Amino acid sequence: MHKALRGPKGQPGRLRFFWLLLLFIGGLVLGLSVRSWGSVVNRALLGGPQPRRHARARRLARRHCQGTLGTWCTGFRLQVPVPAMPPPRGNLTCSLDCNQVGTCSALTGLCTCPAGWTGFNCLLPMKRHCASTWRRHGFEPQPGQGAAGVVAAARNGSSFWLLPGSHCAGDCDDTIAACYCPANTTYGRIPAAAEAPPGSPPLRAGRPMGQWCQPSRTPDGRPSQWGTVEPELLWGPEGWCNAATPQQQCPCYDGWSGTRCELPTEQFCLNQCNGRGECLGGYCKCDPGWHGIDCAHRSLAADNSKPGRQVQRPWIAQHVHTPAKRQFRRGETRLRPLIYVYELPSEFSTLMLQYRQGGADCVPRTFVWPNDTKLSGWTYASETGFLEALLHSPHRTLSPEEADFFYVPVLPSCLIHPVRRMADSVRDTFYGMGPVRVHAATNLLLEAFHWIQSHHPYWQRRGGRDHIWLVSHDEASCYVPAAIRPSIILSHWGRLDAGHASGSGYHEDDYSREWRHPQWEPGGVLRKLGTFPCYDPAKDLVLPSMKPPEAFADSPLAGAPARPRTWLAFHRGRAQLDNPRYSRGLRQRLYTAAREQGWRERHAILIGEASEVPGRYSQLLASSTFCLVLPGDGWTARIEDATLHGCIPVIIMDQVHVSFESILDLSAFTLRIPEAEAERLPEVLRAVPEARRRQMQLNLARVWQRFAYTSYRPYAAQLREIQARHEAARNASGNGGSGGSGGSSDAGGSASNNEMLGSMTAEPPSLPATVAALDPAVGDAFGTVMAWLHSRIPATRQPPP
C-alpha cells in the first residue's frame, strides 16, 4: 500500500477510508468535467452532439451509396479527415539549365526534355526523322530519305498502308517527323537559323503536308499508291504550297486552324501547364521556378506574385485547376486517398502527345478557332482524361511522403496509335518493331517500371501494391507485364478466365502471338507477361470509358424529355461478318438471327450497322428498353451507352466484368445472357415481367451517374450547357416539369430517324423520368474510383512478400 493511504499507527482504517473517499469524489468531478467539456467541443465544432451527428452522417452515406456492394462507399463518406501537409518546395538546380529547352525539377535536379532533345541536361539532339521505310535492326535514329526515298518506295510498289505515316515528299521537321511544304515554295517551311538558340521557332511555319496530303504521282508521272493528291494541287500555281487561296486543302497540325492553317490556336496540355508554362504540343515548358508534368510544383525561387497565363488567356481558365499546390493553413484537413502523380521522363507521356502531331487522338479535348474548347471523341480518352481529372482533383498531393497511392502517367494507347504508326525510332516503338503493335505497349509499361524502381524508393516500400496504372486499349489488361501485376490496374477489360489468349480480330492486336528479334526481343515478348489473369477483381477495377456529355444529350438523365421506349432492344455497330474472331462471333450471330428471324418486325428488336440503322444514336438509345452489351476487339463502351440513357444493359460476355461490376450491384439493373444462348434474346427479354423491368429502370436511375465523368471540368461545363438547353426548351413549350416527348432533343435529328421511331406503336414516356437538375460534381465515375481507392488503403499497407 502507498504511504499516503496508511494512517497513523492504530488508526489505519478510518484514515484510509477518508483518503479513498476523497479520491473517488475527485475522479467523479474530473470525469464529469471532461465529459461536459467534450460535449461543448462537439457542439462548437460539429453543430450538435456526436451521436446525433454520426447518425445523420450514416443516413446520408447510405442514401448516397445506394446500389453499391460492400462498405467502400460508406467508408469513404464517413472517414475522418487527415491533417493537410504543405507541398514540398525544392531549391535544386540542373546542369546547363536543361539547355534552355527543358524544365528543371527543383526537387530532384533532373531535367524533363521536350521532343528533339534528350540526356541528363537535354543537350543531346533526339531526331525523329520522316521515314519512308521501316527499319529492320539497330537502335540509332535513321535519317529519312525525303522525297527521293518516297519516290523509291513508290517504284518498289509500297502502298500507303505499308509506309510509315510520316513519309514526306516535302520538307521534314525532324523534331516530331512532321511534313511541310518545301522551303522553295511560297508557303514552305523555313527553319530557324543554324546559329539560333536551341528550341527556336522556325522563321516561317509553312503549310503542313501530312500523310493525307502526299502526291499521288512521282516526278516522272508514274502513279503511286502511297499518295492521295495530284501533284499539281500541291505544287502548281494554284496548289496548296503556292496559292494564297489554294484549290486543295490539307489537314492542319495541332496549334493551327483555318482553311489555310493560318490561324494559331492554343494547344492541348495537361491542366494547361497550371498557367505557369507554355504548352508545346503536349509538353509544358514551365516558367522559371515551376516544374512538373503540368508545372504544378513551385520551387523556393519561384515568383508567385504574378498571375498565371489564364488571366491573359481566358480560354484556358476552365482547364487550369490545381488544389494540390495550395499552401495549407495550420489545422486544415484533407480527405483520403491522397495520390502522388510521378514525374517521369517525357518519353513515357508528353513526348507521345508531341509525336501525335495533333487531332483528337490521345487527348480528351482540343482547341479550335477562336480557341473554343472542343471535346474529343477518342475511344481511349480515359488515358489522358482521367489523368487530367486527377491533376485537377483535391485528392492529388504534391508530396510523395503523404501519398496513399502513386499514379504512373504513361500513355500506351497513344503509343499504339497514332505514334507507332508514324515513324520508326525507338521511342516510337519501344522495341516493338514486330507485327504486333500492342507489344510496344507492354515494353513501354515495363520500361516505366524499371525507371521508377531505379529512381525512387516507393515501389520497394510496399512491393508496388500502392501504385496505380491505367491501361485503356481494347485488351490492354491482358498484356500488362508481370512486373507490375502487384499494382492496381485500372482498365476497361475485366476478363476473368485463366490461361487466356487474345480474342482480337485485328492481327496487330493479337498479344498472344510470339515475336523474337536478335536485337530487340532475343528472349521473346510473351515471357514478360507471365501467367496472370487479365483482371483480378480483388485489387483491380474496370472503369467506364469517358463519354462527353453530348454523347448522351438526348437522355432523360441529362435533362431531355423522357421518350417512349418503342424498341424492346437495340444495338448499332459493326458486325464484321467476314471476321469470325471479332466480338467472339457474337455480333455476327445476333446480326444473322435478327435478319433471318425478323426480330425487328416481330419483336421490335433493332440490330444493325450504322448504314442500316440511321439516326441520332443518343435518341435511339433513349427510345429503347434494353440495350445490348457485346464485346468488340475486347471491350466496347456499350455498358456506358446503355446506362447513360436509362436503357437496361443486357450483357452477353462470358467471364468478363463490365464497368464497376465488382463494386456495384449490377444484378439490380442489368441482365446477363450466356453466350451460348444469345439467339434466345427475344424469348429472354419478353419473359421479364413489367414490374421487374420498371424496378430495374428505377435502380438504374440511382447509379447511372457513376458511369459518367461529369465532375471532369470540361465535361461538367458541357453538361450544364445541355441542361440549360433542355430547360429552355421546356420553358418555351410551357412544360416546366419532366416527361413528354419531343422538345429540344429532336433538334438535329434526321427525318429517317424520326420516321423509324414513329414506325412502332407509341407508348407513354417511360422510366427513368427526366432529371431536370443534376450536380455534375457529385457521385460520378471519378468520385467512385476515389472512394473505392480509399477502401484499398489497408490492403496496400501489408509488408511485401
C-alpha angles and dihedrals in degrees: 000000000000114000092241090063095052115095127209117290110288095016106066098126103058095041092047091052091049094053093046090051091052091049092049094050092046092051091048093052092046092050092050091049093051091047092048092047091049090052090051091050092049092051092046097046103029104031096241146015114316098241092051092047092048092050091052091047091051092051092051091046092052091049092049092046099053112144096022128123123232126350103297093106100045090042090058093047093049099042123129110242118241127226113274118240122211113246115261118255119202133197103200120132130212134233113272088351087280090298088288090280102078137057122252120220109222089200099054106016089233127132125231108208131208126224111300097036139070142161137079091304101021088254098127118083113236109198125199103194124201103253131211095180137034117247120240100198144000137062104237121097112266117220112241119244094228119203092339092055093049090050090051090050089051092052089051090056098250111166128218093260095049094058125077111261091244095065103138134195090181132050119312127222095213092197092079102359094253119160122223139176110282118269091243092064125085094253098029125136117263112194125217117279116273091245094051118114117270113280095022114158120247120271087238123015095211130201117293125247103193125177091283092054103059125123118268092211135049121237090264090057099254116140120249130201096212098065130064105190129075109247091234089061089055106038106013124104090270094036131120095260098046113028126083087216104026126197090223124061123200129197116266127237122237112293097033134084139170134079090285097034087247100128116086116221136181116273127226118262128160109270085351088272091297086279087284101097145037117261113230106186094304100331119101113222095198125214116252110289095022127093145159136087087297100020090253096134116088122203125214089256096051120120106230096170095088121073120248126256092269088079093060092033106044092175090074095046096096090052096052112083125136114164090167093069094063120120096234118218122235111279096023117134138202136206120243146267097072112192128197117207110215120238101228131176109278093247089079096052129353094036086064089055092051092046093052089071095214138293128107096300118111096008136083094217143012138191124249128188123318086025096274116158115250118189116227125235093206108150093225097042092134088077093073098011095061090044092053091046088054092050088052093046129104085224091071117099127193091206117080089196093068095038122123091191140018118221117207110212103210126146109211095154091055088050092052090053135039100355099055092047094056107059143353109239119128090256091052092056109018087220091306094123093139128099094275112077096192090066086073089060091053090053093047091055092046093050091050089052091052091049093051093046092051098043106037136041096218100089094056092045094072103007092257094294092125093053123101127209124182118205115178107175124111101275096002096135088063098058099044106131117255091239093072098039093105088066129084108270116204112196144140096239116077101182110167108183120106123231090034128180129193116279096190119131090207112087095214090059098051097118092180091067111103121227131183133183128179092232109023103031110012092156097040130249103261095067087069093062101058121196100293124135115252092246136020111199090199093068109005130070134211109223130205114247118251112262119181110233091247086069089068099029092126093054119110086226088066091050100271120136113274109256130213106264094230097163118070091205136000141193128162120181148091117319099184095198090183093054108068095180092059114102090357084283091290099118090049093051094048093043091052095045092049091053098042096043099038097239093167094056098035102037108015089244110149116201124159149106122283093262090056098042107045126183141069108325092213092054093050091051091048089051096054132084098204127027123196121238107202131162124252120186084332119315126015129190094242095115088059093044090055102043095044089057098044090250115143108246117233106200118205104176121108118219094003127116116215124210114320092347091141094055106030128063096246092171088073094063109014139063126218124206121186114244090240090060098045093119089059089069097117092048094048095048095045089053094061107104116236092239091055092046092053092047091051090052090051091048090049091053089059096057107024095104090063086071094057130069093222094149092061101108100235090045092048090053092051093046091053089052090052092047091051090049092053092045091053090051092051092049092047091052092046092243106118095167133070128277132047128103131254118031124121094332089077092057109116094010115140122246090239090056093050090047091050093049091048094050092079126071107274119241130189116278106283142210138324094054124220114287100215097183128026134167105230092202098060127084100346131145096274092049089048091056092049092051092048091049089054088060091052096058096092092050091056094052096070114106116262116265 
